[in-house]
Structures are given as structure tokens and as C-alpha cells.
Amino acid sequence: MDAEWSSAYRPAAELGCTAKYRGEQHCAALAVAVTSFGKRDGTRLVVARDFHGKIGTLTCGTGEPPRNELWRIACDAAGRQFQVVLTPNWNAEHHAHLHLELTAHDWVLAR
């Protein structure tokens, strides 16, 4: 599976990190905004089109299986490859991408 992304490194002046996590997130090149995933059969999973989420809805850990393949990708990445996974369920700024972030923290956030 390949991935298309819209941004990785962004300086703080371009909203690359929040004040609480200065020196982390995009402004430290520790996060990537993935907009789509290419499957082996040639089809693409596009976050803006195929995620089908709603702000405030829990993405992972609800006791129910993930709603679709993009939700499964997000939940599988949380705590394995990435400590922070933000989806269109998190807020309007993430409506078209999955935010995948590495941190030095020992907690995992998947929303």
C-alpha cells in the first residue's frame, strides 16, 4: 500500500505545532498528513471521500470493529507505528487527511 501526503514538515509560523507541543508535531518533522492510500488492486482510499466520519465520534477503542478500511488503517497505526493518530472525527482541520505522528511520550491518542 502506498500513501499520498499533503504535508510533513511545517514551521510553527505555518501552524506546524501547537504551543503545548512546541518542538514536536509537524514543526519537528514528526507528523505527516496522509490524504490517500493506494491499494494493490489499483484503487485508492481517499480520506476526504471514503472515511465517512463525524466530528466527535470515537475512531478506535469503542468495542466495535472499525467502520471501514480507513478506520482500520488509523486504528492499526495507533500505538504501533504512531503515538498520535488524528482523523476527520477529531476536528474540521483534519477533514481530508489522517494525521500520523511520532512522539517521545508513552501515551497514545487516536481520535
N, C-alpha and C positions, 0 to 999 in steps of 0.2 A: 504494500500500500504506500503510495506517495502522498505528500501533503503540499498544498499551496498555502503560503502565508502572506500576510499584508504588512506586518512589522515585527521586528525583533528589537534591536537597539533603538531607543529613542531617548534623547536627553530629557532631563527634568523640565526644561523650558517647553518641551513638546509633549507634556503630560506623560512622561516616561516612568514616573514613580510618584507615589503619594508621600506626603511629609512624614508619615509614620514609618515608612519603609524606605527612606532615602538611602541610596546606595544598593538597592535591590531592584527587583522587578525589571521593566524594560530599560531603565536608565543604567543598569549594570549588565545589560545583555543576558539576563537570566530568564526572560519570558519571551514567548513567541505567540503571535495572534494567527491561528490557523483558520483559514477560510473554507478550505475544502480538502477532501481526501479522495484520491484516485484508487479505484479497486482493480484487481487483476483482470476482471472481465471488461475493463474499459469504461465503466460507468463512474460517475463522480458523486460523492456525497457532499453537497454544498450546505454549509451551516445555515445561511440565511434562508434557504429554501426547504431544507429537509430536517431541521432539528425539531420543529413543532413544539416549542416550549412556551412557557408563560412566566413572566417575572414573578418571583416569589415561590415558585414551585421547586421543591427539592428535586435535585437531579439524581442523587445517589443515596443509598442507605435507607430507603423507605420500606424495605422488606419486600418490595415488588420488583420483578425483573425490569431492567431498563426498557423504556418505551420503544426505542428503535435503535438502529445500528450506531448512530452518532451519540446517543446517550450512553450506549455500551462502551464506545471508544473513550468517552470522557470519564466514565466511572472506572474503567480498567486502568487508565493512566494515573488516576488519583492514588497517591501513596506508593506507586510502583516507580514510574519514571518521573513523576512530577508531584510536588507537595501542594501546589495550588492549581486548581482547575476551575475556571470560571466559564459559564455557558450563557446563552441567551436568557436563561432563567434568573441570572444574577441581577442584571440591570440593562437599561436601554443601550448603554455604550457597548455592550457585548452582543448585540442582536445578530451580528453577522460573522462571529468567529468564536472559537474556543481559545481562551487564554490559558496557556500551559506554562507553568513557572517552576523553576528550581529554587529552593531556598536552603539556608543553613539551619532552619528551625526544625524541631522534632514533631511538629503538628502537621496535619493535612487538612486542607479546606477544599471541598468540592461542592460547588453551587451551580 
